[in-house]
Amino acid sequence: MTSTEIFNLGLLAILILLVFYYFVYQSIVQLIEIRTIKRDGQKVLATIVETKKTRGPDGKTFFHAVFKYKTKSGQIVSTQLKYAKGIKPEIGKEFTLYYLPASPDKFYISKSIPYEIIPIMLGTPGLIFCVFELLKIARLFDNKY
């Protein structure tokens, strides 16, 4: 096996690990965290109280929803979403939110479409392709030597 082939195999192995970590592993950890919050958490109504504007690198305006909710223990929590939308949220709108009683700042907002599985759906075919390529190279190596 030449040094170029060893280098290519190493690069492919690193690519497989990176695809698995960024697309599959992190998404699975996030889904487990969401499941824990929904299973062990409390369900409350949250209200959008204001919006914060930010601008993207291309100059497009995005809006972050700032909302408040009251925990079962009476604590009022105010927080904002990490993700922004191009559409301004409606102030006063209520929605269902799940939070962990031990740490009320950890929450999950129910969605009709579970967007958290998209990276798994996109990363898995790439991961399978990379593994097949690695097996193909290994088979060539066995036939060659």
N, C-alpha and C positions, 0 to 999 in steps of 0.2 A: 504494500500500500504506500503510495507516494505521500509526500508531505502536503501536497495540494488536496488530495483526497481526504486526508485526516483533517485538514483545515475546514474543508467543505462539510464534512460530517459534524465537526464541532459547531460550526455556524448553524447548521440545520437543527442540531440538538438544542442550542440556545434559543433559536426561533420557536421551537416547540414549547420550551419552558416558558418563554415570554407570552406566547399566545394563551397557554393554559392559565398562567397567573393572572394576566390582565383581563381576559375575557371570561374565563370559566370560574376560577377559584374566587376572585373578588365578588363576582355576581352571586355565587352560591353562599358566601359568607353574608352578603347583604340580604339575600332571601331568608336565611336562617334568622338573622336579626329581626327582620320584619315579622316572621312567623312568631318569634318570641314576644315581640311587642303586642301582636294581635292576640296571642294566647294568654299572656300574663298581664296584659295592660288593661287600662280602664278606657271605656268608650265615652267621649264627651262631644259636645258641639263647640266648635271654634268659630270665631267671627273675624272677618277681615276688617281691620280698623284703619289701615292706611296702606299706601304703596310707596315704594322707593324706586326712583328711576336711575338706571345706569346706561351707559353707552358702550356698545361693542366696538371692536377695533375698526369696523367699517362705518361707524357713525350711527348705526341703527340703535334705536331706543328700546330698552328692555325694562320690564317692571317686576319688582320683587313684592310679593304679598306679605304684609306684616299682619299677624293675627294674634288674638288673645283667646285664652281658654281658662276655665276655672277647674281646678282639680277637685277630686272628691273630698280632700282635706281642707278645701277653701282657699288654697294658694292660687293666685292669678299669675299665669305665665304668659309673657309676651315674647314672640319670636318671629323670625322671618324665614322664608324658604331659601334654600341655597340656590335653587334654580330659578331663572327668570323666564318670563314669557314676553312675546312681542305685543300681547294684548293686555291692556290695563285691567286688572281685576276689579270687580264690582265691590266697592266698600259697603260693608254691612251684610255681605253674603255669608251664610252659615254653611258649614260642612262638618262631616263626621271625622273625628281624629282619635287615634289610639295613642296612649302614652303609658310609660312605665311609672308606677307609683313611687318607686325608689329614686328615679331620676326623671322628673316630669319634662325635662328638656329633650329627652329621647322620645320621638313620636313618629307616627306613620299616618299618612293620609290615604284613605282608601281610594282607589281609582278603578274605573270600569275596565281598563286594559292594563295588565301587569307589565309595565315597561321594563321592569327589572330583569325580565328573562330575555330581552332582545340581545344583550351581549353574548349570552350563552348560545342563542340561536345563530348568531353571526360567527362566533369564535369556534364552535364545534366543527363545522365543515372545514375550516382552515386547519384546525388541529388534526383532523382525520387525514387531510391531504398531506400534511407534513409527515405524519407517521407512515403513511403509505410510501412516500418518497424515501424516507429513511430505510424502510424495509426493502425497497427496490435497490437502493445503493448497497445495502448489506448483502443482498442476494447476488448482485454483480461481483462484489468482493469475494464471496464464497466460490463463485464460478471461475474467477480469475486466478485465485491462489489455491 
